[in-house]
Amino acid sequence: MTDGIYTRGLRFLRARWRVLVRLGGWSVLETGQTFLTGYAPARALDEGFLAGRAGVGLGWLGVAAVGVLVGAYGTVRVYAAVAALVEPLRDVLVGRVVERGVREADTGALSGLTQQVEIARDTFAGLVMVSRSFVFTAVGAAVGLASLDPLLLLVVGPPLAAGLGLFAATLRPLARRQEEFLVADEALADGLGRVCPGLRDITAAGAEDRVDAGTGRLVDTEQRAAYSLAHWSVLRVVSLAVGGQLPIVLLLACAPWLLARGVTTGALVGALAYVTQSLLPALRNLVHGLGTSGSRLVVVLRRLVREPAADTDTVAVAAGAPAEPDAPDDETGDGPTDARPADRPGEPGHRLAPHTPALSLTSVSFAYGPAATPVVDRLDLALPPGAHLAVVGPSGIGKSTLTALIAGLLQPTGGSIRLCGHPVPSADAAALRVLIPQEAYVHSGTLAENLGHLRAGPVPEPELLAAARAVGLTPLLEALGGPRATVDPATLSAGERQLVALTRAYLSSAPLVLLDEATCHLDPRAEERAERAFANRPGTTLVVVAHRISSARRAGHVLLMDGPRTAYGTHEELVRDSPAYRELVGGWTAVPPERSEPALPLGDPDRVDAVAGPGLAGDRGHVVAHGSVGQAQVPRDLRDGGALGREG
């Protein structure tokens, strides 16, 4: 591809030879300015100031000033000629990008038009300027040195030629390594850009090791490219030192020898002016321009004139990222990659060995820091396949933390978690569970695309409609216009988004469903319907973080999380045996579905208010308990400022 770019570049320049001739003609004026940069001061010294003729010296300096003005005029005309050379290149590139964008549906066409084409144009203009400037500056300096004294050219010429030769020898390898580094850097940036937005999904899928290995390979590739580029860049610095700075040292070191052989003082000063004021700056611009900008131009041109690109997911797969991480999903599962019809819940793909729990926690502990109080402390729990568990407890006690541990989003600080016999976190375990948090995610697209997000392919419409009926999505589905209707997430209420997320989870292949207050924006009847749909789903084990007593009553077992008073059993057993659970149940006031109100009256005389959850007015009974259960209070029971109801 690179050789093809060079060939196309030469063909482009040959077709515009008239512009090149005009560019060279105006550049001759700059050559004259360079010639006078050293020649005029030399004559001003030798024939003027050192000879006692100040007028002659000033005259030569005036000639040098005129040369600067003439050179400036030439530079202005050079810019016009460069524009005549560069703008056609821009037009060619724009035409190529538009053609690819229209005919090949190239998604990168907009970036090519707005950024990459401008980079190519500006870089090409810079390369033309520095290359032209060095050539004509070197010619003017060489003619000037030869005019002052051929011995000066003998001192300056060899190191300049050696520096140029060294730079020319390293130019192609350096450009290749510069391109490799840029490609590696962009591959790493692209990989991280895909991975970082999907960190939550990666953790949920148990893909940390895969992503770590893939990203590590990209980092190692860029590191090797950077080291190789640095090694070759040293030679670029050496070529600049040899070609631009060594001549200064040689002129000074050889000054006695040159003066002894008839070189005048003015000629020696003029030679130093040529090197320091003309050759060294021009060589520095050439080395940095061709060495860096040249490689950048090659990379950009390679992309702009490339053939149709390969699959854009290649880098993501190499990095271990999900194939489509653009929209992080609040419902995390194995996603569409592992879902197969045979893996639907209750079918052979999820059959367990006899006596294998669907979910088991063995002495699990978790704390948010080494010195923090454990949120979960040595918890043991085993759920058989098809179990229905409600997790209850005061707000902030760690219910959502527990679901995150089960889902693999958090790593326990002690103990172990297994899902259908697979350790958590792991890819196998992640493929067997789906987590629905409180804030449901709905993306732009059709309703069918949203509902089938966790499936490998399109969901058959009869199956989709059956799931919608089971969960209670049918009224919304019909109001939107059916499965093929386009969904605008901003127009959906929080409860409607939760229904979409619940139906999506229902259609997934995961046998373990984790509902972390996933029905908090639904009314009690809709919540009951959704929970019963999952409870009746074949082969499904259901874990619900409950915010209503009705959810606990519906569950087969209840886990009360309350620090040392944590308890497990049926609703009836906990009401009988757990004072903490009785207190919590007492704080849950049964509310008719026609209205919504907190369990305790707001603004009570003891300044202990019940806290209403988000969207209370539309939740129809949603109340969030707060504070420790052991500090439950009733109106006017704090005459002495103490807390009632605390139990050991």
Secondary structure, DSSP 8 states (H G I E B T S, - for coil): -HHHHHHHHHHHHHTTHHHHHHHHHHHHHHHHHHHHHHHHHHHIIIIIITTT-HHHHHHHHHHHHHHHHHHHHHHHHHHHHHHHHHHHHHHHHHHHHHHHHHHS--TTHHHIIIIIHHHHHHHHHHHHHHHHHHHHHHHHHHHHHHHH-HHHHHHHHHHHHHHHHHHHHHHHHHHHHHHHHHHHHHHHHHHHHHHGGGHHHHHHTT-HHHHHHHHHHHHHHHHHHHHHHHHHHHHHHHHHIIIIIHHHHHHHHTHHHHHHTT--HHHHHHHHHIIIIIIHHHHHHHHHIIIIIHHHHHHHHHHHT--S---TTHHHHHTT--S--SS--SSBSSGGGS--GGGSTTSGGG---TT--SEEEEEEEE-SSTTS--SEEEEEEEE-TT-EEEEE-STTSSHHHHHHHHHTSS--SEEEEEETTEEESSHHHHTTEEEE-SS----SEEHHHHHTTTSSS---HHHHHHHHHHHT-HHHHHHHTSTTSEE-GGGS-HHHHHHHHHHHHHHSS-SEEEEESTTTTS-HHHHHHHHHHHHHSTT-EEEEE-SSHHHHHHSSEEEE--GGG-EEE-HHHHHHH-HHHHHHHHHS----TT----SS-TT-TTS---EE-TTHHHHSS-EE--S-GGG---TT--TTS-------
